[in-house]
Amino acid sequence: MRVGTVKEIKNHEYRVGLTPESARELVQHGHEVWVQKGAGLGIGESDNDYLRAGAKLIDTAAEIFAECEMVVKVKEPQSVERAMLREGQILFTYLHLAPDPEQTKDLVASQAVCIAYETVTDASGGLPLLKPMSQVAGRMSIQAGATALEKAHGGRGILLGGVPGVAPGKVCVIGGGVVGFNAAQMAAGLGADVTILDRNPEVLERLGYYFESRAKTRFANAANVAECVAAADLVIGAVLIPGAAAPKLVTREMLSTMRPGAVLVDVAIDQGGCFETSHATTHAEPTYIVDGIVHYCVANMPGAVARTSTYALNNVTLPHMLRMADKGWKDALRSDAHLAAGLNVWNGRVTYKAVADDLGYDYCPMEEALA
């Protein structure tokens, strides 16, 4: 199979779909790998690194979309890229379709085979291709929030860890999954006063055992969320419903209960955001202020630490790339129900139920696509 990767064009996105090491493994399996010139520069890998791995360098993304059977990316295809997709072509990348009707419409029209990293599952019910980026984003959320809390950036002028004789900042983490756990880990490590909210008692029990006295846990009912948000200097939105739009857990009305200069970091922004006042921002302009509250809603947070993120992502995506390249996408998905869960769009149909329900498409069962 001819597998290609292109230079990412989203604002300040420096990651790349294939590392030279991944390219080498595909070549060793007998496949042809095309890499757009300069695609790896953002992670410190030169064109020569890809050449040494056995890849072929290509001048433009258009050539790769025109000639490759599978295109591997990191972020969702931008409009100019979606226009180049072909019927039957495999697109393997993050998609986050539920809050993005325009992208969904274009992917349906392309009749490409669109497999989303974020809905591939594993035997434990986890999301293994989303997990490494959730780990990165969770840890980065505290770095970003700490910076936004500085007075020069519109914040309250709070040091999260405090100093002797001065209380630490209060951090409220909504959601105790991978993002929330990693955010709490970083915040507690800085010495902040951390509270984690979740609706799953087993998750709360596990977090309690891990953090002991370094973080508090509370059940995420509406009253507790409102109380925690009102008291916080920094709120991390770490909520995920796989494949679906995130619920709005912090309303605009709740902002009036917060202290001016407090910060909201919405890690769920890829799925539409879990704060009512959230809208996607970029690394170039990461924050905005609503009712005196600083909002950080960058939709590709891990892109800022591109090398770490790319290598972490390739560790989990490469086995699936190899399986699809070796067997063809249909046989690969037939033999692996967890990979099959990643299929979101096929032959002009939406094959992921949460996306179909959120955006009003007729749902095409997976069995029909794989028949």
PECORRA-V437189 format. One record per residue. OMEGA is omega in radians with two decimals (999 if undefined). Layout:
# PECORRA-V437189
[[OMEGA] [OMEGA]]
This chain:
# PECORRA-V437189
[[3.05] [-3.08] [-3.11] [3.00] [-3.05] [3.05] [-3.13] [-3.06] [3.06] [-3.08] [3.10] [3.05] [-3.03] [3.13] [3.11] [-3.04] [-3.10] [2.94] [3.04] [3.14] [3.09] [3.09] [-3.13] [-3.13] [3.09] [3.12] [3.13] [3.06] [3.08] [-3.11] [3.11] [-3.10] [3.08] [-3.13] [3.09] [-3.14] [3.11] [-3.05] [-3.06] [-3.05] [-3.11] [3.08] [3.09] [3.12] [-3.07] [3.04] [3.13] [3.09] [3.12] [3.09] [3.13] [3.11] [3.12] [3.14] [3.07] [3.13] [-3.07] [-3.05] [-2.97] [3.04] [-3.11] [3.13] [-3.13] [3.11] [-3.10] [-2.95] [-3.05] [3.12] [3.08] [3.08] [-3.12] [-3.13] [3.02] [-3.11] [3.12] [-3.13] [3.07] [-2.99] [-3.14] [3.10] [3.13] [3.14] [-3.11] [3.14] [-3.09] [3.08] [3.09] [3.13] [3.13] [3.01] [-3.09] [-3.03] [2.92] [-3.13] [-3.13] [-2.98] [-2.97] [3.12] [-2.99] [-3.09] [-3.13] [3.11] [-3.12] [3.13] [-3.12] [3.13] [3.07] [-3.12] [-3.10] [-3.05] [3.05] [3.07] [-2.97] [-3.07] [-3.01] [3.08] [-2.92] [3.11] [2.99] [-3.05] [3.00] [-3.02] [-3.13] [-3.11] [3.13] [-3.13] [-2.93] [3.13] [3.03] [-3.00] [-3.09] [3.11] [3.05] [3.07] [3.13] [-3.08] [3.11] [3.14] [3.13] [-3.08] [3.12] [3.06] [-3.11] [-3.14] [3.13] [3.10] [-3.12] [3.12] [3.12] [-3.05] [-3.12] [3.14] [3.10] [-3.08] [-3.06] [-3.05] [-3.07] [2.96] [-3.00] [-3.10] [-3.07] [3.03] [3.12] [3.14] [3.13] [-3.06] [3.07] [3.06] [3.13] [-3.12] [3.09] [-3.14] [-3.13] [-3.09] [-3.07] [3.10] [-3.06] [3.13] [-3.08] [3.13] [-3.11] [3.07] [-3.13] [3.11] [-3.13] [-3.11] [3.12] [3.12] [3.09] [-3.13] [3.13] [3.05] [-2.91] [2.99] [3.13] [3.11] [3.07] [-3.12] [-3.11] [-3.12] [3.12] [3.08] [3.14] [3.12] [3.14] [3.11] [3.12] [3.10] [-3.07] [-3.00] [-3.08] [-3.07] [-3.07] [3.09] [3.10] [3.06] [3.09] [3.08] [-3.00] [2.94] [-3.02] [-3.11] [-3.13] [3.09] [-3.12] [-3.13] [-3.11] [3.14] [-3.11] [-3.07] [-2.94] [2.90] [-3.11] [3.10] [3.10] [3.06] [-3.01] [-3.04] [3.10] [2.88] [-2.96] [3.06] [-3.06] [3.08] [-3.13] [3.07] [3.13] [-3.03] [3.09] [-3.08] [3.09] [3.14] [-3.12] [3.13] [-3.11] [3.11] [-3.10] [3.11] [3.13] [-3.12] [3.00] [-2.99] [2.98] [3.03] [-3.05] [3.13] [3.14] [-3.04] [3.08] [3.12] [3.06] [3.09] [-3.14] [3.00] [-3.10] [-3.06] [-3.13] [2.84] [-3.00] [3.05] [-3.11] [3.07] [3.11] [3.11] [-2.93] [-3.01] [2.97] [-3.05] [3.03] [3.11] [3.08] [-3.10] [-3.13] [3.11] [3.02] [-3.01] [-3.13] [-3.00] [3.11] [-3.10] [-3.08] [3.10] [3.14] [3.08] [-2.87] [-3.09] [3.09] [-3.06] [-3.10] [-3.13] [3.09] [-3.13] [-3.13] [3.08] [-3.07] [-3.13] [-3.04] [-3.14] [3.13] [3.06] [-3.12] [-3.11] [-3.13] [3.12] [-3.11] [-3.00] [-2.89] [-3.00] [-3.03] [3.12] [3.11] [-3.13] [3.09] [-3.07] [-3.08] [-3.10] [-3.13] [3.04] [3.13] [3.12] [3.11] [-3.10] [-3.12] [-3.12] [3.13] [3.00] [3.12] [-3.13] [3.07] [-3.01] [3.08] [-2.92] [-3.11] [3.10] [3.12] [-3.12] [-3.09] [-3.02] [3.03] [3.07] [2.96] [-3.11] [3.07] [-3.12] [-3.12] [-3.09] [3.13] [-3.14] [-3.06] [-3.10] [999]]
